[in-house]
Structure formats: structure tokens, C-alpha cells
């Protein structure tokens, strides 16, 4: 990226990537002292909690993510699925193999991110709008309806794309970070002694002296770095350099100053523990800040929503999810997409969460588990990257990732203790999404294996073609292996009746890289007279538009070609589990795009061939 475009990219990153973590001061400190009100009357507890928050941000974001994890990108794309693609590029899985432990782990981490994507908008918008309660009790009945309207509007504008959203939201977040930093400085000047919180020993002393109660506060401290996974998931939208520069130049200073300002306020007036963020403001400034914080929390929601779009698209192209519609929203960046199905799913989930919990304090207990669960899985997959891709020796990889996991497990344990207080919500959402993804992944492997049993070896097909007397038109078979021609091995009618002048055996190669150069997109080889094999390559961040790239590359007339596509018919044979998987997989396939829609094949050039497959 050129230096001229860097400021624009940084501004866009403020509006998309840092919204979540940037609005954490609205509720992180408040949640700690809401859970344990007695801490607000103890100056040592206040400084200890603030020390934990500051150092948690340093360790999670500055050390783990900006220095290490963001470097585990896959040609510019981030997230656990991108890391999985990077690993599979080095160590490809066996054909038709069921998903391994690593794939299932990544699927679960991805599923948790959807839970995070539902809770983040809910708690962020609610915490901002609840500032109206600080100004006057008269507006309290309108807080919940207003939050619902704001969230609904946010999801309805997603189709405009993250580029447009980033241009709109970036300046707002710039004002936000400057404002919260200034508020923090004004409060710090009234009690400069709060700067002692930079001493990590205060946090350690707090944990030791308060035992289990102190350890449990980590379940709320995690909210201070709640949006860190968005830095990695949204990497493909803006790139590593703009994200890191925006973090160190603006986001980190604004966050630290505001947290210290809230600590200074509590040391001066412990009664502000239920509203430490809005307590930094004079009364006349509450309404403008409610407006600004509401805008900022709407933007906070954008980070996870954009990450969910990118994550789902990667899952689709890696064969880990059904083929859902993907709309490109930027002519310059292929990573900026909009997915209507995902947007609708998150919207319904967010509204249900808001109406179910009704307040940000109630949601606080549900929030942290999804955040730290995803971070823990990122650490585990990062270890595999260091060993299989970067070839680090154990003596280098184990201490580093061991330190990451020690941090992650400490916060994970504190959040698991809040299962009955609401932490079950992201687990239920994650388990639901994980079940769907696992059914699809396992079912797809069995489907492809069953489909292979209907295939004929290419050499036998070539010999059989020489005996064809009546031939007309052209046919295209889509295959995953150019050594086999699908459908015709056991389908006698198809073999006897579909004899064409030209036959193309085409393999769709979904590369382990995000994008494929146009010059390397399609290659076709002649096997014999009228018989060709070819490959069309697409990256995992691209839509495999066969109907768009193939016409100019064919050695025969495109308009005469028909695509012979399998049309699976479920059977009633086998065990209950096998039949359930079969029907569930076929049902999920119907929720996404058909092969004709996904590959952009003209409908009048597609023929479905019925096959009874035993999966």
C-alpha cells in the first residue's frame, strides 16, 4: 500500500476494525464493580483492577496480536479459517477424508465468533443508550426500543459494503478516540496518583489478596480487549500496516487515558462505580456523549459483522459451509463482501439477545466467554502454523504459545464460572453453528466419496468414446479428479444416450491462496479427438464463476455446451445416524445456492442427473 493511501486506510480501519475494542470503556470498568460493588470502596482494589485492565490490553493486543498473530495471514487474509487454509496448503488433507481435530477446532472457534457477533452489537448499543438513564429517569422506558431500532437500522445498511461504511464511520471513530482521551486526561489531572496503575505488581497483588473473588473479576476484565479478534478477522479488509499504525497512534492512547480517567474518578468518588464512563462528563455533556457513544457502538458492531462475512466466505470456499450468496461491495478490494444470509442470521440473533437480557449489565456475564474462547482457539491454531508452516523448533514455539495459552486459560476459567449467569448464551449459539458446520463438512466428505463410486476412469471413458457412432453437441463434466469422469460409471442411461462431439472434463481448483491471477485462471488440454481435460482455478476469497471465465477458453462453441450435474436422491438404507446425516446434509445444501447459481452456469445449459447416493 502506498504512503498516500495509508491515512485513508487507517481512517477506514478506525470505522470497521476498532469499533468493538474502542467502545469497551463504556462497560468494562463498570462491569467489574457491578459484579463486586465492595471493590469500589477499596482504593487498592481500584488500582489493582485498573492495573489488570491495562496489562491485559498490553499482553493481548500489543504482544499477542500485533506482534505475532497478525503475521500468520494467508496472502493478506486473516482469521482462523485463513490459518487453516495456510496449514492445508503445506499439509493437504486426504481426499474424501472426514474433518480432523484441527478442522473441528477451527470450526468451533468460528462458531463462537458468530456468538460474539450477536452479543457485541447488543451490549455495545445498550450500554451507550443507557447513558440516557444518567441524564434523566424519564427516558428509561425508551432505552430498550431505541436500542432495537438502532440495531435493526445497522443491519439494514450492511448491503452498502464495508468500504462505504468505513468512509462514513471512520471520522466518527476519530472524534470518539480523541474525545475519550481528552476526558481521561481531564480526570487524571485531578488525581495523578492513578498513574501508579501502570505497575503490574498491583494487579498481581490484587489477585493474590482477594483469592477466588479477585480471580473472578477476570471474567469482566476480558471485556477491555473484547474486540481483539476483529483485528485478525478483518485483516483482509485493510491490511496489517494500517491496522497496526491506527492502533498505536490513536486507539491505544485513547483507551489507556480513558481507563485511567475512570480509575481516577473512582478514587475520588466511589459512588460513581455504576456509571464511571458517564461520570467523567459534566451534566451538560451527557446528551452529546450519548449521541456520540451510540454512533461509536453502532460502529463497534460493524467490526464483528464484517468479520462474520469474511469468515463465512472463507468457510464456503474451503468447503466447510453451504454455498451462500456473496456480494462484492468494492471494486478495489476483493475482501470486502456482503452476505445476506449471514446478515439476517446475526440480525435476528442480536434482536433476540437484546430483548432477552434487556440491559448491558445483564449481558456482561454472557459476553466474555465467546471472546476468550475464540482467542484460545486462535492460539492453538497459531501453534500449528508455527510448526507446520513456519517450521519453528519446539523450543521456540512451545514457550511462546504456552505463554499465550496461560493468559487465555486464566480468563477462560473465570468466564466459565459465569455459565449460569448468562455465559451459556454464546455457548448455545456456538454449539448450534458448530453442529451445522460439522454436519455439512462430514456430509460433504461422504457425498463426494459416494459420488466417486459412480465415476469411470478417464482412460476407459476415452476408449468408450471411440465406439460412439451418433454424436452431437458438447458436454462439460465437473470433477474433483481429472483421472475420473463422474456420473457415467454406473449410470447406464447416461452412458448410452449422452454421446457428444466434444466432452470437457473440468476440475474446479479452489486454491489455498485468497486470489488467483487472471492469466492462470483456466487451462485446457486435448486428450484425443473431441475429449478435453481442464482446470479452472479460484482463490478461497473468490466466487468460482465458471460460466464467466470458461466461454473464452473453450476449444469448441460455448453456446452448444451443456453441463451434466449430479442431482442426489436420498436413500432409506443404512443406520438411523447415516440416514439423518444424509437428509440433514441435503437440507443444508438447499439453504444455499445450487451449483447452477454458484458456478454462474446459464440454466438452459444445465442438465441434472439423478443419482441415488448412499452416504
Helices and strands as residue ranges (DSSP letters): H 3-16, H 19-22, G 24-26, H 28-35, G 37-41, H 43-57, I 58-68, G 69-71, H 80-90, H 101-129, H 131-135, G 137-142, H 143-156, G 158-160, H 162-188, G 192-198, H 200-216, H 218-221, G 222-225, H 228-233, H 235-238, H 240-246, I 247-251, H 252-268, G 270-275, G 278-280, G 283-285, H 286-317, E 327-328, E 337-338, H 340-357, H 360-384, I 385-389, H 394-416, G 419-421, H 424-452, E 456-457, H 458-465, E 474-479, E 484-485, H 492-497, E 502-510, G 518-520, E 522-528, E 531-538, H 546-549, G 551-553, G 558-560, E 561-569, H 576-591, H 595-598, G 603-605, E 606-612
